[in-house]
Amino acid sequence: MAKRKNDNLPLREALKDFIQANKLQKGIDKVNAREAWVQLMGNGVNNYTTAIELRNGTLYVSLSSSVLREELSLGKSKIIEMLNEELGNDLVKKIVLR
């Protein structure tokens, strides 16, 4: 069992260390990106969203409506900006709507 660095280590720091030690950040980023999309886009868009996946800085979003896909493609840069603001990190570099 590993020794504790400090008995008064804040929970935030302990979780951060655990995430780093177990290489969990990519998975957490994927979940956070999915949640940010759901949060920002609202029910109207989410009803037509069939899949969301973050891979290598690209957010792949599958939509069941070609009309909605076309509408959203016009505002990709704004969506990326809003997602990264919500995430507090520049995780999303590109969006692919399919």
C-alpha positions as CSV (number, residue, x, y, z in Angstrom):
1,M,0.0,0.0,0.0
2,A,1.3,3.4,-0.9
3,K,2.2,5.9,1.7
4,R,0.1,9.0,2.0
5,K,1.9,12.1,0.9
6,N,-0.1,14.3,3.2
7,D,-2.8,13.5,5.8
8,N,-4.7,16.7,4.8
9,L,-4.7,16.2,1.0
10,P,-7.8,17.8,-0.4
11,L,-10.2,15.5,-2.1
12,R,-9.9,17.3,-5.4
13,E,-6.1,16.7,-5.3
14,A,-6.5,13.1,-4.3
15,L,-9.0,12.5,-7.2
16,K,-6.7,14.2,-9.6
17,D,-3.8,12.0,-8.5
18,F,-5.9,8.9,-8.8
19,I,-7.1,9.9,-12.3
20,Q,-3.5,10.5,-13.5
21,A,-2.1,7.3,-11.9
22,N,-4.8,5.2,-13.5
23,K,-4.8,7.0,-16.9
24,L,-8.5,7.8,-16.7
25,Q,-8.5,11.3,-18.1
26,K,-9.4,10.4,-21.7
27,G,-12.4,8.5,-20.6
28,I,-13.5,11.3,-18.3
29,D,-13.0,13.8,-21.1
30,K,-15.3,11.7,-23.4
31,V,-18.0,11.6,-20.7
32,N,-17.7,15.4,-20.1
33,A,-17.9,16.2,-23.8
34,R,-21.0,14.1,-24.1
35,E,-22.6,15.8,-21.1
36,A,-21.6,19.3,-22.4
37,W,-23.3,18.6,-25.7
38,V,-26.5,17.5,-24.0
39,Q,-26.4,20.4,-21.6
40,L,-25.8,23.1,-24.3
41,M,-27.9,21.8,-27.1
42,G,-31.1,21.2,-25.2
43,N,-34.0,18.8,-25.8
44,G,-34.7,19.9,-29.4
45,V,-31.3,18.9,-30.7
46,N,-30.9,16.0,-28.2
47,N,-34.0,14.3,-29.5
48,Y,-32.3,13.9,-32.9
49,T,-28.8,13.1,-31.5
50,T,-28.1,9.3,-31.8
51,A,-24.4,9.2,-30.8
52,I,-21.7,11.4,-29.5
53,E,-18.0,10.4,-29.4
54,L,-14.8,12.4,-28.6
55,R,-11.8,11.0,-30.4
56,N,-8.4,12.8,-30.8
57,G,-9.9,16.3,-30.3
58,T,-12.7,15.7,-32.8
59,L,-16.3,15.4,-31.6
60,Y,-18.3,13.0,-33.8
61,V,-22.1,13.6,-33.5
62,S,-24.6,11.4,-35.2
63,L,-27.9,13.1,-36.0
64,S,-31.1,11.5,-37.3
65,S,-32.2,14.7,-39.0
66,S,-30.4,15.9,-42.2
67,V,-32.1,19.3,-41.8
68,L,-30.8,19.7,-38.3
69,R,-27.3,18.5,-39.4
70,E,-27.3,21.2,-42.1
71,E,-28.4,23.9,-39.6
72,L,-25.8,23.0,-37.0
73,S,-23.0,22.8,-39.6
74,L,-23.5,26.5,-40.2
75,G,-22.5,27.3,-36.5
76,K,-19.8,24.7,-35.9
77,S,-17.2,27.2,-34.7
78,K,-19.6,28.8,-32.3
79,I,-20.6,25.3,-31.0
80,I,-16.9,24.4,-30.5
81,E,-16.4,27.6,-28.6
82,M,-19.4,27.0,-26.3
83,L,-18.4,23.3,-25.7
84,N,-14.9,24.2,-24.7
85,E,-16.1,27.0,-22.5
86,E,-18.5,24.6,-20.8
87,L,-15.7,22.0,-20.4
88,G,-13.2,24.6,-19.1
89,N,-10.7,23.2,-21.5
90,D,-9.9,23.2,-25.2
91,L,-10.8,19.5,-25.7
92,V,-12.9,19.9,-28.9
93,K,-10.9,21.1,-31.9
94,K,-13.3,20.0,-34.6
95,I,-16.9,18.7,-35.0
96,V,-18.0,16.1,-37.5
97,L,-21.8,15.9,-37.9
98,R,-23.0,12.7,-39.5
